Amino acid sequence: MQFNFQYIFFIFITISSCSFFDNKISSINIKTPSFNILQKKISFETSVKSDVYITYWIKGSDSIYYSSNSFNNLTHEISLLYLKPESEYSFLIHYNSDEKKLKSDTLSFFVDSLPDFLPDFTLLKEDDYEFNGYIFLRTQMDPGIQLLLDDDANIVWYQKSDTSLSRPFDISSPDSYLSQYNPSLIYEINFIGDTLLKIDTKNEILHHELTKDINNNIIALTYEYKTFDLSNFGGGEMDSIKGDGLVVYDSSGKLVWKWNIFDHEDPLSYKNINSLKNDWTHGNAIGVTHDNNYVLSLRTINQLWKIDSKNGKILWKLGLNGNIPIEESSFFYAQHAIHEIGVDTFLLFDNGTSNERMISRALIFSMIEDQFKLLHSIELPKDLFSFKQGSVYRFDQDKFLFCSSTNSKIAITDIDGKILWNLSSNFSFYRAYHLNTNK
């Protein structure tokens, strides 16, 4: 993934707060990436190898922010993120000379207004509700845009791609995220915009999910195909069935494990397979367990499967027509975003359907020794019903971040379902994540 930079502002020749020290700062350059005007990259040189950092603040404000560090270098480039649009900032460069701590003169830059192509947001929230960190979103449009919003729904960061972006993305660390750029390209990118890892999956066609396991491997869903005689089911003698698979890549991009549903499940055991053949199981999410096995969400058949990450064996099937006893009131439909939130404890976005239950909800349940136990559910109001896509994630221990994709809404509730934060947009989003980071 390539981003171009627009170089702006000015160059300072030489700056030092005390001219009699040998270490001096020179060639200061401030540039704004074309993909994010809320970011500044400040580059400069020191005449002696130095550890440096920058403090910066909005003019007239008492709040001071600290950049990351550049260690033991002559040339330095430091990015300032999460800047406020239409604001003038002051900043100081802090550096050292031997044991002396030095700083530059006070410098400044201006942040332009946000571009028109970004989504619009309308926020309703409880007066006293606020949260730390940001909401991470990705538009479903061309060109693709990724966003971070603060608790007042202000855009504090964005990156604009030159093409549409595939649905799969995930937070890989407080400083970076995973992104599927097209059906056969995986990127890990930091919020500065640098590519940390690129994987060409070649013939492996990815879809819907991209995440990391506990060994820092990247795991993704794939499409798999196999030909069957479906003449006894109302189909043809050489019909292709589309199913799902899993691929795992290590941190160097090497394919280290692969799973194919056709090796472990017989599609001919499904009486309605002819009607399902174009998208038999519709995998849409992978949950990684504490013991590094995988829980696969299969939307079409309303089931969750636990997969042994070593031998590929299906350990259990939970849901409608599964092999784990479950009360009818706990059935889930068209589900998304399965993930583990504690040992053997899971959180699931249960979409619901127009035929069975037109209510979307969060389900918290345990699976201990192959026994299902519903621990809690949070039902959303009807105006947040999303029959497809969507997600729910817990943060701050007892808050729940919902993405209602078909309504272009993001909501935060408490454990009782009270809506604390309700965001509407003119764009839809596949998922919404909470990012813990230093503001």
VOGU-3710 file (C-alpha; in Angstrom, 3 decimals, decimal comma):
1> mqfnfqyiff> 0,000/0,000/0,000  1,561/3,282/-1,047  0,862/6,763/0,232  2,198/9,989/-1,240  3,280/12,982/0,785  2,708/16,670/0,133  5,612/18,727/1,416  4,574/22,023/2,909  5,573/24,654/5,407  9,129/25,847/5,843
11> ifitisscsf> 12,748/24,907/6,541  14,766/26,276/9,401  18,487/26,488/8,787  19,986/26,121/12,263  18,385/26,371/15,687  19,927/25,895/19,090  18,836/27,336/22,372  22,479/27,723/23,522  24,946/28,360/20,735  28,039/27,452/22,741
21> fdnkissini> 27,080/23,770/22,883  28,437/21,640/20,063  25,144/19,889/19,373  22,885/21,914/17,100  19,590/21,311/15,294  19,378/22,026/11,583  17,266/21,404/8,481  13,893/21,305/10,197  11,140/20,309/7,804  7,425/19,950/8,495
31> ktpsfnilqk> 5,320/17,913/6,092  1,723/16,751/5,964  0,834/13,347/4,477  -1,660/13,624/1,643  -3,682/10,789/3,200  -4,118/12,510/6,596  -4,029/16,260/7,244  -4,339/15,541/10,987  -0,731/14,343/11,059  2,600/16,150/10,846
41> kisfetsvks> 5,963/14,584/10,138  8,760/16,710/11,541  12,251/15,886/10,315  15,528/17,507/11,372  19,200/16,831/12,024  21,370/17,064/15,110  25,084/17,627/14,761  25,765/14,964/17,422  23,942/11,657/17,836  21,087/12,410/20,201
51> dvyitywikg> 17,941/11,115/21,836  15,106/13,459/20,916  11,380/13,953/21,393  8,871/16,720/20,772  6,364/18,408/23,071  3,482/20,195/21,390  0,281/22,001/22,296  -2,527/24,034/20,776  -1,722/27,708/21,171  -3,529/29,060/24,209
61> sdsiyyssns> -4,050/25,596/25,723  -2,475/24,215/28,896  -2,567/20,608/27,616  0,879/19,422/26,499  1,369/16,311/24,360  4,500/14,197/24,019  5,711/12,499/20,855  7,482/9,192/20,515  11,287/9,187/20,854  14,048/9,032/18,278
71> fnnltheisl> 17,117/7,419/19,853  20,820/7,961/19,200  20,558/9,337/15,665  21,848/12,245/13,626  18,758/12,410/11,422  15,327/12,270/12,981  11,728/12,057/11,821  8,933/12,208/14,370  5,237/11,983/13,575  2,617/13,902/15,521
81> lylkpeseys> -0,773/12,187/15,383  -4,368/12,939/16,400  -4,137/16,668/15,749  -7,133/18,978/15,849  -8,215/20,525/12,527  -8,158/24,287/11,991  -5,747/24,738/14,888  -2,358/26,346/15,368  0,169/24,332/17,381  3,416/25,284/19,070
91> flihynsdek> 6,173/22,749/19,629  9,635/22,271/21,133  12,307/19,807/20,096  14,044/18,280/23,118  17,500/16,787/22,655  20,759/16,242/24,510  24,434/17,141/24,367  26,489/14,866/26,573  24,642/15,083/29,887  22,973/18,377/29,062
101> klksdtlsff> 19,265/18,501/28,206  18,533/21,069/25,520  15,511/22,322/23,658  14,876/24,328/20,538  13,203/27,689/20,234  9,410/27,504/20,181  8,228/26,631/16,670  4,750/26,331/15,185  2,563/24,780/12,497  -1,079/25,024/11,411
111> vdslpdflpd> -3,527/22,150/10,816  -5,934/22,653/7,925  -9,669/21,892/7,915  -10,930/18,377/7,233  -11,540/17,404/3,587  -15,089/17,101/2,288  -14,862/13,407/1,398  -14,891/12,281/5,052  -18,112/10,896/6,568  -20,495/13,103/8,506
121> ftllkeddye> -21,498/12,136/12,036  -24,338/13,042/14,390  -23,866/12,115/18,042  -26,387/11,730/20,847  -24,915/10,827/24,219  -25,395/10,995/27,946  -24,110/14,357/29,180  -21,597/12,883/31,609  -20,419/9,964/29,455  -16,878/9,956/28,095
131> fngyiflrtq> -14,230/7,360/27,348  -10,503/7,166/26,749  -9,064/5,956/23,469  -10,735/6,017/20,075  -13,320/4,264/17,905  -11,718/2,652/14,839  -13,890/2,482/11,701  -13,499/1,605/8,028  -15,880/2,764/5,293  -17,386/0,429/2,725
141> mdpgiqllld> -16,778/2,650/-0,280  -14,379/3,600/-3,065  -11,990/5,145/-2,174  -11,594/3,468/1,199  -11,250/5,582/4,325  -10,253/4,517/7,817  -11,044/6,703/10,808  -10,421/7,206/14,489  -13,052/9,099/16,463  -12,801/10,481/19,979
151> ddanivwyqk> -15,617/10,374/22,539  -17,166/13,517/21,051  -17,182/11,867/17,586  -14,462/14,191/16,322  -12,257/12,693/13,610  -8,740/12,660/15,059  -7,047/10,446/12,458  -7,820/9,072/9,031  -6,073/7,383/6,132  -7,453/7,534/2,629
161> sdtslsrpfd> -6,558/4,811/0,169  -6,514/5,196/-3,602  -8,997/2,312/-3,985  -11,800/0,664/-2,052  -10,745/-1,394/0,956  -11,844/-4,955/1,656  -13,898/-5,554/4,779  -11,317/-7,419/6,895  -9,301/-5,267/9,272  -8,310/-5,577/12,907
171> isspdsylsq> -6,232/-3,823/15,545  -2,887/-5,605/15,853  -1,378/-3,346/18,547  -2,039/0,106/20,042  0,110/1,481/17,212  -0,867/-0,636/14,193  -3,613/-2,529/12,416  -4,106/-5,388/9,957  -5,709/-4,656/6,619  -6,814/-6,772/3,695
181> ynpsliyein> -6,098/-4,594/0,688  -7,571/-6,928/-1,932  -8,531/-10,635/-1,866  -4,898/-11,756/-1,887  -2,954/-9,004/-0,096  -2,496/-8,575/3,656  -0,857/-5,512/5,175  0,129/-4,594/8,675  0,371/-0,806/8,881  1,078/1,548/11,747
191> figdtllkid> -1,020/4,647/12,366  1,807/6,804/11,053  1,264/5,172/7,660  4,321/2,910/7,448  3,919/-0,622/6,099  5,260/-3,102/8,657  4,383/-6,295/6,776  3,028/-7,242/3,371  1,852/-10,759/2,495  0,869/-11,867/-0,991
201> tkneilhhel> -1,378/-14,899/-0,430  -1,256/-15,748/-4,156  -3,958/-18,373/-4,812  -5,496/-18,092/-1,355  -8,570/-15,880/-1,765  -9,316/-14,105/1,498  -12,618/-12,786/2,786  -14,431/-11,385/5,835  -11,860/-11,884/8,614  -8,250/-11,081/9,422
211> tkdinnniia> -6,793/-11,301/12,921  -3,843/-12,550/14,982  -3,534/-15,624/17,173  -1,700/-15,742/20,505  1,567/-16,657/18,738  1,428/-13,434/16,704  0,550/-15,376/13,551  -1,942/-13,859/11,137  -5,065/-15,942/10,522  -7,622/-15,338/7,779
221> ltyeyktfdl> -10,684/-16,873/6,136  -10,476/-18,237/2,596  -12,919/-19,421/-0,051  -12,648/-23,115/-0,929  -14,366/-24,974/-3,786  -15,080/-28,605/-4,567  -17,172/-30,391/-7,201  -19,972/-32,801/-6,193  -22,793/-34,769/-7,782  -25,899/-32,982/-6,544
231> snfgggemds> -28,371/-34,713/-8,869  -30,057/-36,393/-5,882  -30,565/-32,954/-4,304  -32,080/-31,251/-7,341  -28,769/-30,062/-8,754  -26,348/-31,194/-11,448  -23,886/-34,052/-11,622  -20,865/-31,707/-11,571  -21,878/-28,851/-9,293  -19,320/-26,702/-7,520
241> ikgdglvvyd> -19,861/-25,967/-3,835  -18,268/-22,927/-2,242  -17,106/-23,434/1,330  -14,657/-21,905/3,754  -11,080/-22,417/4,835  -8,478/-20,998/7,197  -4,895/-19,929/6,509  -2,229/-19,006/9,052  0,889/-16,962/8,219  3,832/-16,370/10,531
251> ssgklvwkwn> 5,370/-12,945/11,169  7,617/-13,318/8,111  4,637/-13,950/5,825  5,180/-17,706/5,425  2,089/-19,915/5,165  2,398/-22,298/8,143  -1,047/-23,910/8,395  -4,125/-24,422/6,266  -7,591/-25,819/6,939  -10,271/-26,769/4,397
261> ifdhedplsy> -13,863/-27,428/5,427  -14,216/-30,184/2,806  -11,594/-32,242/4,639  -13,680/-32,295/7,805  -17,357/-31,956/6,864  -19,455/-33,683/4,177  -21,713/-31,176/2,399  -23,896/-34,053/1,164  -25,048/-34,584/4,746  -27,015/-31,328/4,377
271> kninslkndw> -30,417/-32,020/2,823  -30,663/-28,468/1,463  -27,150/-28,402/0,019  -28,369/-27,553/-3,480  -29,785/-24,257/-2,220  -26,599/-23,631/-0,212  -24,020/-24,580/-2,846  -23,185/-21,003/-3,876  -22,238/-20,112/-0,297  -22,575/-23,242/1,825
281> thgnaigvth> -21,428/-21,954/5,217  -20,521/-18,249/4,751  -17,728/-17,938/7,276  -17,479/-14,396/8,613  -15,412/-14,367/11,821  -12,602/-16,161/13,654  -12,290/-16,116/17,421  -8,937/-17,126/18,917  -9,147/-18,964/22,234  -6,763/-18,816/25,201
291> dnnyvlslrt> -5,299/-22,197/24,151  -4,841/-20,923/20,573  -7,629/-22,863/18,950  -10,100/-21,179/16,616  -13,838/-20,548/16,817  -15,276/-20,111/13,343  -18,561/-18,268/12,752  -20,648/-19,766/9,937  -23,494/-17,378/9,154  -25,549/-19,430/6,686
301> inqlwkidsk> -26,039/-22,356/9,080  -26,229/-20,221/12,267  -23,403/-22,105/13,965  -20,048/-21,633/15,688  -17,399/-24,341/15,236  -14,365/-24,769/17,447  -11,401/-25,922/15,349  -8,281/-27,607/16,729  -5,410/-25,447/15,449  -3,039/-28,425/15,215
311> ngkilwklgl> -4,999/-31,198/13,506  -7,993/-29,255/12,172  -10,529/-31,428/13,957  -13,942/-29,895/14,624  -14,174/-29,987/18,433  -17,763/-28,805/18,741  -20,613/-27,216/16,787  -22,678/-24,693/18,693  -25,989/-23,266/17,479  -28,981/-24,306/15,434
321> ngnipieess> -28,721/-28,067/14,647  -25,315/-28,209/16,345  -24,010/-30,972/18,630  -23,989/-28,924/21,863  -27,260/-28,722/23,852  -28,559/-25,137/23,849  -31,885/-23,583/24,830  -34,035/-22,261/21,991  -33,969/-18,793/23,538  -30,169/-18,823/23,152
331> ffyaqhaihe> -30,192/-19,639/19,432  -28,354/-17,036/17,388  -28,998/-16,087/13,786  -26,709/-14,643/11,052  -24,114/-13,982/13,784  -20,830/-12,040/13,532  -17,701/-11,024/15,461  -17,212/-14,035/17,746  -14,274/-13,602/20,146  -13,105/-14,759/23,553
341> igvdtfllfd> -13,242/-12,203/26,404  -12,047/-14,544/29,182  -10,987/-18,153/29,530  -13,758/-20,152/27,804  -16,008/-17,062/27,861  -17,164/-15,563/24,567  -18,886/-12,472/23,206  -20,983/-12,735/20,030  -22,991/-10,297/17,908  -26,292/-12,084/17,281
351> ngtsnermis> -27,789/-10,265/14,303  -31,216/-11,886/14,331  -33,274/-12,241/11,171  -36,528/-10,839/9,830  -37,972/-14,373/9,899  -36,912/-15,482/13,381  -36,208/-12,452/15,553  -35,890/-8,866/14,365  -33,708/-7,905/17,308  -29,917/-7,743/17,338
361> ralifsmied> -28,163/-8,483/20,599  -24,891/-9,286/22,322  -24,553/-12,771/23,809  -22,017/-13,515/26,547  -21,665/-17,238/27,153  -19,258/-19,841/28,467  -18,201/-23,153/26,917  -16,632/-25,248/29,683  -16,131/-28,984/29,086  -18,352/-28,715/26,018
371> qfkllhsiel> -21,272/-27,301/27,993  -22,971/-24,083/26,924  -24,093/-21,566/29,520  -25,624/-18,205/28,652  -24,195/-15,632/31,059  -25,810/-12,442/29,804  -27,510/-10,866/26,808  -27,902/-7,237/25,763  -30,765/-6,512/23,378  -30,602/-3,499/21,102
381> pkdlfsfkqg> -33,677/-1,395/20,283  -35,408/-2,095/16,980  -33,832/0,887/15,236  -30,416/-0,776/15,732  -31,455/-4,135/14,261  -28,861/-5,182/11,658  -29,769/-8,322/9,707  -26,240/-8,547/8,274  -22,695/-7,405/9,085  -22,126/-5,634/12,411
391> svyrfdqdkf> -20,172/-6,325/15,601  -19,973/-5,938/19,363  -16,839/-5,578/21,522  -16,434/-4,998/25,241  -14,150/-2,286/26,602  -13,603/-0,509/29,927  -14,721/-3,772/31,591  -18,462/-3,088/31,398  -19,135/-1,064/28,243  -20,171/-2,565/24,904
401> lfcsstnski> -19,417/-1,051/21,495  -21,976/-2,041/18,841  -21,820/-1,520/15,092  -25,263/-1,603/13,467  -24,098/-1,732/9,874  -27,385/-1,657/7,978  -28,451/1,462/9,906  -25,087/3,241/9,652  -25,031/3,583/13,423  -22,500/2,978/16,207
411> aitdidgkil> -23,700/2,643/19,804  -22,160/2,157/23,242  -24,232/0,585/26,008  -23,701/-0,451/29,586  -24,167/-4,047/30,767  -27,921/-3,437/31,149  -28,312/-2,218/27,588  -28,695/1,475/28,373  -27,464/3,467/25,402  -24,785/5,921/26,497
421> wnlssnfsfy> -23,428/6,959/23,096  -25,392/6,799/19,828  -23,687/7,807/16,571  -25,301/8,130/13,141  -23,461/8,583/9,843  -24,068/8,983/6,142  -21,713/5,996/5,588  -21,988/2,399/6,739  -19,266/0,453/8,524  -18,650/-3,286/8,689
431> rayhlntnk> -17,245/-3,272/12,234  -16,297/-0,864/15,014  -13,323/-1,386/17,337  -12,211/0,429/20,469  -8,530/1,396/20,329  -6,657/1,902/23,579  -3,993/4,527/23,011  -2,460/7,587/24,610  -4,327/10,703/23,530
//
